[in-house]
Amino acid sequence: MSLKTFHVVFVACSVLLMLLLAGWSFGNYRAAGRSLDLAYAVASVAAAGALLVYGRIFLKKLKHISY
């Protein structure tokens, strides 16, 4: 497995983890109503978005390298 492939898989797993955390935090917010849980959910969605942007930039930068 090349470093590029590992990087893409790692970023994809990180995005999925952030979305899972966002869903879990939002569920906690709906159950308990704590604003900190809502802040965690929003921060997790923002982190997932940032990881997607990072992944796109990474793929553009290394488009000439094969998987």
All heavy atoms as a GROMACS GRO file, in nm:
protein
  512
    1MET      N    1   0.085  -0.117   0.000
    1MET     CA    2   0.000   0.000   0.000
    1MET      C    3   0.090   0.123   0.000
    1MET      O    4   0.179   0.137   0.083
    1MET     CB    5  -0.090  -0.002   0.123
    1MET     CG    6  -0.180   0.118   0.132
    1MET     SD    7  -0.280   0.133   0.282
    1MET     CE    8  -0.375  -0.014   0.283
    2SER      N    9   0.062   0.212  -0.092
    2SER     CA   10   0.143   0.333  -0.102
    2SER      C   11   0.105   0.432   0.007
    2SER      O   12  -0.001   0.421   0.071
    2SER     CB   13   0.125   0.398  -0.239
    2SER     OG   14  -0.004   0.456  -0.248
    3LEU      N   15   0.190   0.529   0.026
    3LEU     CA   16   0.164   0.633   0.126
    3LEU      C   17   0.041   0.715   0.087
    3LEU      O   18  -0.038   0.754   0.173
    3LEU     CB   19   0.287   0.722   0.140
    3LEU     CG   20   0.281   0.827   0.250
    3LEU    CD1   21   0.264   0.760   0.385
    3LEU    CD2   22   0.408   0.910   0.249
    4LYS      N   23   0.022   0.735  -0.043
    4LYS     CA   24  -0.095   0.810  -0.090
    4LYS      C   25  -0.223   0.735  -0.057
    4LYS      O   26  -0.320   0.794  -0.008
    4LYS     CB   27  -0.084   0.833  -0.240
    4LYS     CG   28  -0.199   0.913  -0.298
    4LYS     CD   29  -0.180   0.935  -0.447
    4LYS     CE   30  -0.297   1.009  -0.506
    4LYS     NZ   31  -0.280   1.033  -0.650
    5THR      N   32  -0.226   0.605  -0.082
    5THR     CA   33  -0.344   0.525  -0.053
    5THR      C   34  -0.373   0.525   0.097
    5THR      O   35  -0.488   0.542   0.140
    5THR     CB   36  -0.324   0.381  -0.102
    5THR    OG1   37  -0.296   0.383  -0.241
    5THR    CG2   38  -0.446   0.296  -0.075
    6PHE      N   39  -0.270   0.506   0.177
    6PHE     CA   40  -0.287   0.508   0.322
    6PHE      C   41  -0.344   0.642   0.367
    6PHE      O   42  -0.434   0.647   0.451
    6PHE     CB   43  -0.155   0.480   0.392
    6PHE     CG   44  -0.164   0.493   0.541
    6PHE    CD1   45  -0.221   0.393   0.617
    6PHE    CD2   46  -0.116   0.607   0.605
    6PHE    CE1   47  -0.232   0.405   0.754
    6PHE    CE2   48  -0.126   0.619   0.742
    6PHE     CZ   49  -0.183   0.518   0.817
    7HIS      N   50  -0.293   0.749   0.311
    7HIS     CA   51  -0.337   0.883   0.349
    7HIS      C   52  -0.485   0.903   0.314
    7HIS      O   53  -0.561   0.957   0.395
    7HIS     CB   54  -0.250   0.987   0.277
    7HIS     CG   55  -0.250   1.120   0.342
    7HIS    ND1   56  -0.170   1.151   0.449
    7HIS    CD2   57  -0.321   1.231   0.316
    7HIS    CE1   58  -0.191   1.275   0.486
    7HIS    NE2   59  -0.284   1.327   0.406
    8VAL      N   60  -0.524   0.861   0.196
    8VAL     CA   61  -0.664   0.876   0.154
    8VAL      C   62  -0.756   0.794   0.245
    8VAL      O   63  -0.861   0.842   0.288
    8VAL     CB   64  -0.680   0.835   0.006
    8VAL    CG1   65  -0.826   0.824  -0.032
    8VAL    CG2   66  -0.609   0.936  -0.085
    9VAL      N   67  -0.717   0.672   0.275
    9VAL     CA   68  -0.798   0.587   0.363
    9VAL      C   69  -0.804   0.648   0.503
    9VAL      O   70  -0.912   0.651   0.566
    9VAL     CB   71  -0.741   0.444   0.368
    9VAL    CG1   72  -0.805   0.361   0.477
    9VAL    CG2   73  -0.757   0.377   0.233
   10PHE      N   74  -0.694   0.699   0.553
   10PHE     CA   75  -0.691   0.757   0.686
   10PHE      C   76  -0.779   0.882   0.694
   10PHE      O   77  -0.853   0.900   0.792
   10PHE     CB   78  -0.547   0.792   0.725
   10PHE     CG   79  -0.530   0.835   0.867
   10PHE    CD1   80  -0.535   0.744   0.970
   10PHE    CD2   81  -0.512   0.969   0.898
   10PHE    CE1   82  -0.522   0.784   1.101
   10PHE    CE2   83  -0.497   1.010   1.028
   10PHE     CZ   84  -0.502   0.917   1.131
   11VAL      N   85  -0.774   0.966   0.593
   11VAL     CA   86  -0.858   1.087   0.593
   11VAL      C   87  -1.005   1.048   0.582
   11VAL      O   88  -1.090   1.106   0.650
   11VAL     CB   89  -0.816   1.182   0.479
   11VAL    CG1   90  -0.917   1.294   0.460
   11VAL    CG2   91  -0.679   1.241   0.507
   12ALA      N   92  -1.037   0.948   0.500
   12ALA     CA   93  -1.176   0.903   0.488
   12ALA      C   94  -1.228   0.848   0.620
   12ALA      O   95  -1.342   0.877   0.661
   12ALA     CB   96  -1.187   0.798   0.378
   13CYS      N   97  -1.148   0.770   0.688
   13CYS     CA   98  -1.187   0.716   0.819
   13CYS      C   99  -1.204   0.829   0.920
   13CYS      O  100  -1.296   0.824   1.004
   13CYS     CB  101  -1.085   0.615   0.869
   13CYS     SG  102  -1.087   0.461   0.779
   14SER      N  103  -1.121   0.930   0.914
   14SER     CA  104  -1.131   1.043   1.005
   14SER      C  105  -1.259   1.122   0.981
   14SER      O  106  -1.324   1.166   1.077
   14SER     CB  107  -1.009   1.134   0.989
   14SER     OG  108  -0.892   1.066   1.023
   15VAL      N  109  -1.297   1.139   0.854
   15VAL     CA  110  -1.422   1.208   0.822
   15VAL      C  111  -1.540   1.129   0.877
   15VAL      O  112  -1.630   1.187   0.940
   15VAL     CB  113  -1.435   1.230   0.670
   15VAL    CG1  114  -1.576   1.276   0.634
   15VAL    CG2  115  -1.333   1.331   0.621
   16LEU      N  116  -1.539   0.998   0.855
   16LEU     CA  117  -1.648   0.916   0.908
   16LEU      C  118  -1.655   0.921   1.060
   16LEU      O  119  -1.764   0.926   1.119
   16LEU     CB  120  -1.633   0.772   0.860
   16LEU     CG  121  -1.656   0.750   0.711
   16LEU    CD1  122  -1.625   0.605   0.674
   16LEU    CD2  123  -1.799   0.785   0.674
   17LEU      N  124  -1.541   0.921   1.125
   17LEU     CA  125  -1.537   0.930   1.270
   17LEU      C  126  -1.594   1.063   1.319
   17LEU      O  127  -1.670   1.067   1.417
   17LEU     CB  128  -1.394   0.912   1.321
   17LEU     CG  129  -1.374   0.916   1.472
   17LEU    CD1  130  -1.448   0.800   1.537
   17LEU    CD2  131  -1.227   0.912   1.505
   18MET      N  132  -1.560   1.171   1.251
   18MET     CA  133  -1.613   1.303   1.289
   18MET      C  134  -1.764   1.309   1.271
   18MET      O  135  -1.836   1.366   1.354
   18MET     CB  136  -1.546   1.414   1.208
   18MET     CG  137  -1.403   1.444   1.248
   18MET     SD  138  -1.390   1.509   1.416
   18MET     CE  139  -1.324   1.368   1.501
   19LEU      N  140  -1.814   1.249   1.163
   19LEU     CA  141  -1.959   1.249   1.142
   19LEU      C  142  -2.030   1.162   1.245
   19LEU      O  143  -2.140   1.197   1.292
   19LEU     CB  144  -1.991   1.203   1.000
   19LEU     CG  145  -1.946   1.299   0.890
   19LEU    CD1  146  -1.975   1.239   0.753
   19LEU    CD2  147  -2.011   1.435   0.905
   20LEU      N  148  -1.969   1.051   1.283
   20LEU     CA  149  -2.025   0.967   1.388
   20LEU      C  150  -2.027   1.042   1.521
   20LEU      O  151  -2.127   1.038   1.594
   20LEU     CB  152  -1.943   0.839   1.402
   20LEU     CG  153  -1.987   0.740   1.509
   20LEU    CD1  154  -2.122   0.680   1.470
   20LEU    CD2  155  -1.884   0.631   1.526
   21LEU      N  156  -1.920   1.111   1.551
   21LEU     CA  157  -1.915   1.190   1.674
   21LEU      C  158  -2.019   1.301   1.672
   21LEU      O  159  -2.082   1.330   1.774
   21LEU     CB  160  -1.775   1.249   1.693
   21LEU     CG  161  -1.753   1.336   1.816
   21LEU    CD1  162  -1.775   1.254   1.943
   21LEU    CD2  163  -1.614   1.394   1.816
   22ALA      N  164  -2.039   1.363   1.556
   22ALA     CA  165  -2.140   1.468   1.545
   22ALA      C  166  -2.279   1.412   1.572
   22ALA      O  167  -2.359   1.473   1.645
   22ALA     CB  168  -2.134   1.532   1.407
   23GLY      N  169  -2.309   1.296   1.515
   23GLY     CA  170  -2.440   1.235   1.538
   23GLY      C  171  -2.461   1.196   1.683
   23GLY      O  172  -2.569   1.216   1.740
   24TRP      N  173  -2.358   1.141   1.743
   24TRP     CA  174  -2.366   1.101   1.883
   24TRP      C  175  -2.385   1.224   1.973
   24TRP      O  176  -2.469   1.225   2.064
   24TRP     CB  177  -2.239   1.026   1.920
   24TRP     CG  178  -2.235   0.975   2.060
   24TRP    CD1  179  -2.333   0.911   2.128
   24TRP    CD2  180  -2.124   0.984   2.149
   24TRP    NE1  181  -2.289   0.878   2.253
   24TRP    CE2  182  -2.161   0.922   2.270
   24TRP    CE3  183  -1.996   1.037   2.138
   24TRP    CZ2  184  -2.076   0.914   2.378
   24TRP    CZ3  185  -1.911   1.028   2.246
   24TRP    CH2  186  -1.951   0.967   2.364
   25SER      N  187  -2.309   1.330   1.947
   25SER     CA  188  -2.320   1.452   2.027
   25SER      C  189  -2.456   1.517   2.009
   25SER      O  190  -2.516   1.567   2.106
   25SER     CB  191  -2.210   1.550   1.989
   25SER     OG  192  -2.084   1.497   2.018
   26PHE      N  193  -2.508   1.515   1.886
   26PHE     CA  194  -2.640   1.574   1.864
   26PHE      C  195  -2.748   1.492   1.935
   26PHE      O  196  -2.844   1.548   1.989
   26PHE     CB  197  -2.670   1.587   1.715
   26PHE     CG  198  -2.795   1.664   1.687
   26PHE    CD1  199  -2.801   1.799   1.710
   26PHE    CD2  200  -2.908   1.599   1.639
   26PHE    CE1  201  -2.918   1.871   1.686
   26PHE    CE2  202  -3.025   1.668   1.615
   26PHE     CZ  203  -3.030   1.805   1.638
   27GLY      N  204  -2.733   1.361   1.934
   27GLY     CA  205  -2.827   1.276   2.008
   27GLY      C  206  -2.823   1.305   2.157
   27GLY      O  207  -2.928   1.309   2.223
   28ASN      N  208  -2.704   1.325   2.210
   28ASN     CA  209  -2.692   1.362   2.352
   28ASN      C  210  -2.755   1.498   2.379
   28ASN      O  211  -2.817   1.520   2.483
   28ASN     CB  212  -2.546   1.364   2.395
   28ASN     CG  213  -2.489   1.226   2.413
   28ASN    OD1  214  -2.562   1.128   2.422
   28ASN    ND2  215  -2.357   1.216   2.416
   29TYR      N  216  -2.739   1.590   2.284
   29TYR     CA  217  -2.799   1.723   2.299
   29TYR      C  218  -2.951   1.713   2.302
   29TYR      O  219  -3.016   1.777   2.385
   29TYR     CB  220  -2.754   1.815   2.186
   29TYR     CG  221  -2.829   1.945   2.182
   29TYR    CD1  222  -2.810   2.043   2.278
   29TYR    CD2  223  -2.922   1.970   2.082
   29TYR    CE1  224  -2.879   2.161   2.276
   29TYR    CE2  225  -2.993   2.088   2.077
   29TYR     CZ  226  -2.971   2.184   2.175
   29TYR     OH  227  -3.041   2.302   2.173
   30ARG      N  228  -3.007   1.630   2.214
   30ARG     CA  229  -3.153   1.616   2.212
   30ARG      C  230  -3.204   1.549   2.339
   30ARG      O  231  -3.314   1.581   2.386
   30ARG     CB  232  -3.196   1.536   2.090
   30ARG     CG  233  -3.182   1.616   1.962
   30ARG     CD  234  -3.233   1.542   1.844
   30ARG     NE  235  -3.372   1.504   1.869
   30ARG     CZ  236  -3.449   1.448   1.779
   30ARG    NH1  237  -3.402   1.423   1.660
   30ARG    NH2  238  -3.572   1.415   1.808
   31ALA      N  239  -3.125   1.459   2.395
   31ALA     CA  240  -3.169   1.387   2.515
   31ALA      C  241  -3.154   1.472   2.641
   31ALA      O  242  -3.244   1.475   2.726
   31ALA     CB  243  -3.091   1.258   2.531
   32ALA      N  244  -3.042   1.540   2.655
   32ALA     CA  245  -3.014   1.613   2.779
   32ALA      C  246  -3.028   1.764   2.766
   32ALA      O  247  -3.046   1.833   2.866
   32ALA     CB  248  -2.873   1.580   2.827
   33GLY      N  249  -3.016   1.816   2.645
   33GLY     CA  250  -3.031   1.960   2.625
   33GLY      C  251  -2.912   2.043   2.666
   33GLY      O  252  -2.923   2.164   2.682
   34ARG      N  253  -2.795   1.979   2.681
   34ARG     CA  254  -2.677   2.055   2.720
   34ARG      C  255  -2.617   2.124   2.597
   34ARG      O  256  -2.598   2.062   2.492
   34ARG     CB  257  -2.573   1.964   2.783
   34ARG     CG  258  -2.618   1.906   2.915
   34ARG     CD  259  -2.510   1.826   2.979
   34ARG     NE  260  -2.449   1.735   2.881
   34ARG     CZ  261  -2.375   1.632   2.913
   34ARG    NH1  262  -2.350   1.606   3.039
   34ARG    NH2  263  -2.324   1.555   2.820
   35SER      N  264  -2.584   2.250   2.611
   35SER     CA  265  -2.531   2.326   2.497
   35SER      C  266  -2.390   2.279   2.459
   35SER      O  267  -2.349   2.296   2.344
   35SER     CB  268  -2.531   2.475   2.528
   35SER     OG  269  -2.452   2.502   2.642
   36LEU      N  270  -2.318   2.220   2.551
   36LEU     CA  271  -2.184   2.171   2.521
   36LEU      C  272  -2.190   2.057   2.419
   36LEU      O  273  -2.105   2.048   2.330
   36LEU     CB  274  -2.113   2.125   2.648
   36LEU     CG  275  -1.966   2.086   2.633
   36LEU    CD1  276  -1.884   2.203   2.583
   36LEU    CD2  277  -1.912   2.036   2.766
   37ASP      N  278  -2.292   1.973   2.429
   37ASP     CA  279  -2.308   1.865   2.332
   37ASP      C  280  -2.337   1.921   2.193
   37ASP      O  281  -2.287   1.869   2.093
   37ASP     CB  282  -2.420   1.770   2.374
   37ASP     CG  283  -2.383   1.685   2.494
   37ASP    OD1  284  -2.265   1.647   2.503
   37ASP    OD2  285  -2.471   1.658   2.577
   38LEU      N  286  -2.414   2.027   2.185
   38LEU     CA  287  -2.441   2.091   2.057
   38LEU      C  288  -2.313   2.152   2.000
   38LEU      O  289  -2.287   2.143   1.880
   38LEU     CB  290  -2.550   2.198   2.072
   38LEU     CG  291  -2.592   2.268   1.944
   38LEU    CD1  292  -2.647   2.168   1.843
   38LEU    CD2  293  -2.692   2.378   1.974
   39ALA      N  294  -2.231   2.210   2.087
   39ALA     CA  295  -2.104   2.266   2.042
   39ALA      C  296  -2.011   2.157   1.989
   39ALA      O  297  -1.943   2.176   1.887
   39ALA     CB  298  -2.036   2.342   2.157
   40TYR      N  299  -2.010   2.042   2.054
   40TYR     CA  300  -1.931   1.928   2.004
   40TYR      C  301  -1.980   1.882   1.867
   40TYR      O  302  -1.901   1.850   1.780
   40TYR     CB  303  -1.936   1.812   2.102
   40TYR     CG  304  -1.854   1.827   2.227
   40TYR    CD1  305  -1.892   1.764   2.344
   40TYR    CD2  306  -1.739   1.903   2.229
   40TYR    CE1  307  -1.819   1.776   2.460
   40TYR    CE2  308  -1.665   1.917   2.344
   40TYR     CZ  309  -1.704   1.854   2.459
   40TYR     OH  310  -1.630   1.866   2.574
   41ALA      N  311  -2.111   1.880   1.849
   41ALA     CA  312  -2.167   1.836   1.722
   41ALA      C  313  -2.128   1.933   1.610
   41ALA      O  314  -2.086   1.892   1.502
   41ALA     CB  315  -2.319   1.825   1.732
   42VAL      N  316  -2.140   2.061   1.638
   42VAL     CA  317  -2.104   2.162   1.538
   42VAL      C  318  -1.955   2.157   1.507
   42VAL      O  319  -1.913   2.163   1.391
   42VAL     CB  320  -2.147   2.303   1.586
   42VAL    CG1  321  -2.090   2.412   1.496
   42VAL    CG2  322  -2.298   2.312   1.592
   43ALA      N  323  -1.872   2.143   1.609
   43ALA     CA  324  -1.728   2.135   1.589
   43ALA      C  325  -1.690   2.009   1.510
   43ALA      O  326  -1.599   2.014   1.426
   43ALA     CB  327  -1.656   2.138   1.724
   44SER      N  328  -1.759   1.901   1.534
   44SER     CA  329  -1.730   1.777   1.462
   44SER      C  330  -1.767   1.789   1.315
   44SER      O  331  -1.693   1.740   1.228
   44SER     CB  332  -1.806   1.660   1.525
   44SER     OG  333  -1.763   1.640   1.657
   45VAL      N  334  -1.878   1.852   1.285
   45VAL     CA  335  -1.916   1.873   1.145
   45VAL      C  336  -1.816   1.967   1.078
   45VAL      O  337  -1.777   1.944   0.962
   45VAL     CB  338  -2.061   1.928   1.136
   45VAL    CG1  339  -2.093   1.975   0.995
   45VAL    CG2  340  -2.160   1.823   1.181
   46ALA      N  341  -1.772   2.069   1.149
   46ALA     CA  342  -1.672   2.160   1.093
   46ALA      C  343  -1.540   2.086   1.067
   46ALA      O  344  -1.475   2.108   0.964
   46ALA     CB  345  -1.650   2.277   1.188
   47ALA      N  346  -1.502   1.999   1.158
   47ALA     CA  347  -1.379   1.922   1.141
   47ALA      C  348  -1.391   1.827   1.022
   47ALA      O  349  -1.296   1.810   0.945
   47ALA     CB  350  -1.346   1.845   1.268
   48ALA      N  351  -1.507   1.766   1.005
   48ALA     CA  352  -1.530   1.678   0.890
   48ALA      C  353  -1.519   1.757   0.760
   48ALA      O  354  -1.459   1.711   0.663
   48ALA     CB  355  -1.665   1.610   0.900
   49GLY      N  356  -1.575   1.876   0.758
   49GLY     CA  357  -1.563   1.962   0.640
   49GLY      C  358  -1.420   2.001   0.612
   49GLY      O  359  -1.376   2.000   0.495
   50ALA      N  360  -1.347   2.034   0.716
   50ALA     CA  361  -1.206   2.071   0.698
   50ALA      C  362  -1.124   1.952   0.648
   50ALA      O  363  -1.035   1.968   0.563
   50ALA     CB  364  -1.149   2.122   0.830
   51LEU      N  365  -1.154   1.834   0.697
   51LEU     CA  366  -1.084   1.714   0.650
   51LEU      C  367  -1.116   1.685   0.503
   51LEU      O  368  -1.027   1.641   0.428
   51LEU     CB  369  -1.121   1.594   0.736
   51LEU     CG  370  -1.050   1.586   0.871
   51LEU    CD1  371  -1.120   1.485   0.960
   51LEU    CD2  372  -0.905   1.549   0.853
   52LEU      N  373  -1.239   1.709   0.462
   52LEU     CA  374  -1.274   1.690   0.322
   52LEU      C  375  -1.199   1.789   0.232
   52LEU      O  376  -1.149   1.751   0.126
   52LEU     CB  377  -1.424   1.705   0.302
   52LEU     CG  378  -1.509   1.590   0.351
   52LEU    CD1  379  -1.657   1.626   0.343
   52LEU    CD2  380  -1.480   1.465   0.272
   53VAL      N  381  -1.189   1.913   0.276
   53VAL     CA  382  -1.113   2.013   0.200
   53VAL      C  383  -0.966   1.974   0.194
   53VAL      O  384  -0.903   1.980   0.088
   53VAL     CB  385  -1.130   2.154   0.262
   53VAL    CG1  386  -1.035   2.254   0.201
   53VAL    CG2  387  -1.274   2.200   0.246
   54TYR      N  388  -0.913   1.931   0.307
   54TYR     CA  389  -0.773   1.887   0.311
   54TYR      C  390  -0.750   1.769   0.217
   54TYR      O  391  -0.650   1.765   0.143
   54TYR     CB  392  -0.735   1.849   0.454
   54TYR     CG  393  -0.601   1.780   0.462
   54TYR    CD1  394  -0.484   1.852   0.447
   54TYR    CD2  395  -0.593   1.643   0.482
   54TYR    CE1  396  -0.361   1.789   0.453
   54TYR    CE2  397  -0.472   1.579   0.487
   54TYR     CZ  398  -0.356   1.652   0.473
   54TYR     OH  399  -0.235   1.589   0.478
   55GLY      N  400  -0.841   1.673   0.219
   55GLY     CA  401  -0.827   1.557   0.131
   55GLY      C  402  -0.829   1.595  -0.015
   55GLY      O  403  -0.753   1.541  -0.096
   56ARG      N  404  -0.915   1.688  -0.050
   56ARG     CA  405  -0.922   1.734  -0.190
   56ARG      C  406  -0.793   1.803  -0.230
   56ARG      O  407  -0.742   1.780  -0.340
   56ARG     CB  408  -1.042   1.826  -0.206
   56ARG     CG  409  -1.065   1.870  -0.347
   56ARG     CD  410  -1.194   1.950  -0.356
   56ARG     NE  411  -1.205   2.012  -0.484
   56ARG     CZ  412  -1.279   1.964  -0.583
   56ARG    NH1  413  -1.348   1.854  -0.565
   56ARG    NH2  414  -1.286   2.028  -0.698
   57ILE      N  415  -0.741   1.888  -0.144
   57ILE     CA  416  -0.615   1.957  -0.174
   57ILE      C  417  -0.501   1.856  -0.186
   57ILE      O  418  -0.417   1.864  -0.275
   57ILE     CB  419  -0.584   2.062  -0.065
   57ILE    CG1  420  -0.684   2.177  -0.075
   57ILE    CG2  421  -0.441   2.115  -0.078
   57ILE    CD1  422  -0.679   2.273   0.041
   58PHE      N  423  -0.501   1.757  -0.098
   58PHE     CA  424  -0.398   1.654  -0.101
   58PHE      C  425  -0.403   1.577  -0.232
   58PHE      O  426  -0.299   1.550  -0.294
   58PHE     CB  427  -0.416   1.559   0.017
   58PHE     CG  428  -0.319   1.445   0.020
   58PHE    CD1  429  -0.190   1.464   0.066
   58PHE    CD2  430  -0.356   1.320  -0.026
   58PHE    CE1  431  -0.100   1.359   0.067
   58PHE    CE2  432  -0.267   1.215  -0.025
   58PHE     CZ  433  -0.139   1.234   0.022
   59LEU      N  434  -0.523   1.539  -0.276
   59LEU     CA  435  -0.535   1.464  -0.400
   59LEU      C  436  -0.494   1.547  -0.522
   59LEU      O  437  -0.434   1.495  -0.615
   59LEU     CB  438  -0.678   1.412  -0.417
   59LEU     CG  439  -0.714   1.295  -0.328
   59LEU    CD1  440  -0.861   1.260  -0.346
   59LEU    CD2  441  -0.626   1.175  -0.356
   60LYS      N  442  -0.527   1.676  -0.521
   60LYS     CA  443  -0.485   1.763  -0.632
   60LYS      C  444  -0.333   1.776  -0.636
   60LYS      O  445  -0.273   1.778  -0.743
   60LYS     CB  446  -0.548   1.901  -0.619
   60LYS     CG  447  -0.689   1.908  -0.667
   60LYS     CD  448  -0.737   2.051  -0.662
   60LYS     CE  449  -0.878   2.064  -0.714
   60LYS     NZ  450  -0.925   2.203  -0.713
   61LYS      N  451  -0.274   1.786  -0.518
   61LYS     CA  452  -0.129   1.805  -0.510
   61LYS      C  453  -0.054   1.681  -0.558
   61LYS      O  454   0.051   1.691  -0.622
   61LYS     CB  455  -0.089   1.838  -0.367
   61LYS     CG  456   0.057   1.870  -0.350
   61LYS     CD  457   0.085   1.910  -0.206
   61LYS     CE  458   0.232   1.944  -0.190
   61LYS     NZ  459   0.262   1.987  -0.054
   62LEU      N  460  -0.106   1.563  -0.530
   62LEU     CA  461  -0.038   1.439  -0.564
   62LEU      C  462  -0.110   1.361  -0.674
   62LEU      O  463  -0.104   1.239  -0.678
   62LEU     CB  464  -0.025   1.352  -0.439
   62LEU     CG  465   0.060   1.410  -0.328
   62LEU    CD1  466   0.064   1.315  -0.210
   62LEU    CD2  467   0.200   1.439  -0.375
   63LYS      N  468  -0.173   1.433  -0.767
   63LYS     CA  469  -0.246   1.363  -0.874
   63LYS      C  470  -0.153   1.289  -0.970
   63LYS      O  471  -0.195   1.194  -1.035
   63LYS     CB  472  -0.336   1.460  -0.950
   63LYS     CG  473  -0.263   1.564  -1.030
   63LYS     CD  474  -0.362   1.655  -1.098
   63LYS     CE  475  -0.288   1.768  -1.167
   63LYS     NZ  476  -0.380   1.863  -1.225
   64HIS      N  477  -0.028   1.329  -0.977
   64HIS     CA  478   0.066   1.264  -1.069
   64HIS      C  479   0.127   1.137  -1.010
   64HIS      O  480   0.191   1.061  -1.080
   64HIS     CB  481   0.176   1.362  -1.109
   64HIS     CG  482   0.260   1.407  -0.993
   64HIS    ND1  483   0.218   1.503  -0.904
   64HIS    CD2  484   0.381   1.367  -0.952
   64HIS    CE1  485   0.311   1.520  -0.813
   64HIS    NE2  486   0.412   1.440  -0.838
   65ILE      N  487   0.103   1.110  -0.882
   65ILE     CA  488   0.156   0.990  -0.816
   65ILE      C  489   0.047   0.884  -0.815
   65ILE      O  490  -0.068   0.910  -0.778
   65ILE     CB  491   0.201   1.023  -0.672
   65ILE    CG1  492   0.317   1.121  -0.677
   65ILE    CG2  493   0.242   0.895  -0.599
   65ILE    CD1  494   0.363   1.168  -0.542
   66SER      N  495   0.082   0.763  -0.854
   66SER     CA  496  -0.018   0.657  -0.861
   66SER      C  497  -0.048   0.601  -0.721
   66SER      O  498   0.026   0.621  -0.626
   66SER     CB  499   0.031   0.544  -0.951
   66SER     OG  500   0.140   0.479  -0.892
   67TYR      N  501  -0.158   0.528  -0.715
   67TYR     CA  502  -0.197   0.465  -0.589
   67TYR      C  503  -0.114   0.341  -0.569
   67TYR      O  504  -0.096   0.283  -0.475
   67TYR     CB  505  -0.346   0.429  -0.590
   67TYR     CG  506  -0.435   0.551  -0.580
   67TYR    CD1  507  -0.491   0.608  -0.692
   67TYR    CD2  508  -0.461   0.607  -0.457
   67TYR    CE1  509  -0.572   0.719  -0.682
   67TYR    CE2  510  -0.544   0.719  -0.445
   67TYR     CZ  511  -0.598   0.774  -0.559
   67TYR     OH  512  -0.679   0.883  -0.548
   0.00000   0.00000   0.00000
